[in-house]
Structures are given as C-alpha cells and as structure tokens.
C-alpha cells in the first residue's frame, strides 16, 4: 500500500487494471439524501475518497474528458425503490485531498436505486473488484462495457419477477438449466443475489409440485432439492451485505 502524508489520500494496488485514458467512462454517484441532486454537486474527502481510490486506483487522475455520463442512486436501503437518475457531468475538480463533481439531473431512469446497486455489486464481484461482503464506495467508475451490462441486468430480474407473479416455476427453471452448472456457465447469475434467490425459490416450488401438474418434474426432484440447497448456501454469503446495503 502506498500512503501519502497525513490528510492526503491513500491508494492500494489492486489486481483490477483500470486506466484513466479509457473513453466512455460512467460515474455512479451514491447519495444518502436528495440534497446533492437538488444542488447538483457532490464532494468526496477523507475516508470516502480513500474507499473510492482503493477500488479505482486512477480515480484521482481522472479528467472530465473521458466521462460520457453519470448515474445517481440512493444509498440507503429505505430508498431502494427510488428511481436512479441520469446525470450530466459539468465539472470534475480535484485537489490533493478532495474531488468535487458538479452535474445536472437530466431524468429519472426506469430502474430503481436498489436494483442498480445490486447489479453494480454483481458486476464488480464478477470481475474480482470487490468481495461478497464489501460495500460500494460513494462513487464507482464503470467502463462502457460495465455500464451496459449493469443497465441490462434489471431487465432480467423483472422478467423473473413477472414469471413468479404468474407462478410459472417451470419457465424460471428452464431458463437456467442445468442449475448445477450456473457457477461455471453463468457466473453473472451466480454473483447476482436477487436473481439467484428467484431461481432458488422456483426450484423449491417445483420440488413440491406433483408430477401430475408438471410432466417429467418427478425425475428432476432430487436435482431440484439439491439445487435449492446449493443456491440457499450461496445466498447465505450475501445475506449480511444485502441487509446493510
């Protein structure tokens, strides 16, 4: 670890290689109240800035040129249903001990703050940037590819929720078979706590279903029970993090 003089920002080397010269950067700004959106400005200092620089080491060398856009989300769990916001960055100002971002709010997005937080965590876990129990810093720096993946993920979750409302457990199951190979074949799903929870719930429901209701389900019951247990163990890793986010 490299640490500057007291009061300055410290940064850690990280296996994730991120370059400040990559174009198409999207900032994800997390706030605790609506005030930053009202005044169009956030500032990061002290430990908040340290946490950002630890995950995104070149954050302090970032300039406004590669920043194509920004997304604002509410950080508190009680505000998880509040819509995320599309922001336009106007200035990106740095001092040795702080970073300030001025922006305007362009519109509400169709995705909620909670769903977007979940998708960002899953994306960063998948790339080895954060661990399962790590909380997001107050600003994340996403490449164009990462931002695209993050914004597409909530659509998949909503599709599963619609199937769940229809109690179409078999349709959910069929989308991800073989369930036992999800960790190898679909790591983005294995690292997404909420999608995994919906799959596990559907497997549990199918395991309870009579073969007269759904043909050929009987031959899968042992696998379904094992899949439900495996998913439950995996989701146990996320339980504390989800409650704290």
Protein Blocks (a to p, Z undefined) as FASTA:
>chain_A
ZZddehiacddddfbdcdfkbghiacddddfbfklmmnopacdehjllmmmmmmmmmlmm
pcfklmnbdcdddfbfklmmpccdddddfbdcddfkbccdddddfbdcfbdfklmmmmmm
mmmmmnomacfklccdfbdcddfklmmmmmmmmmmmmmmmmmmmnopaklmmmmmpcfkl
mmmmmmmlmmmmklmmmmmmmmmmmmmpcfklmghklmmmmmmmmmmmmmmmmmmmmmmm
mmmZZ
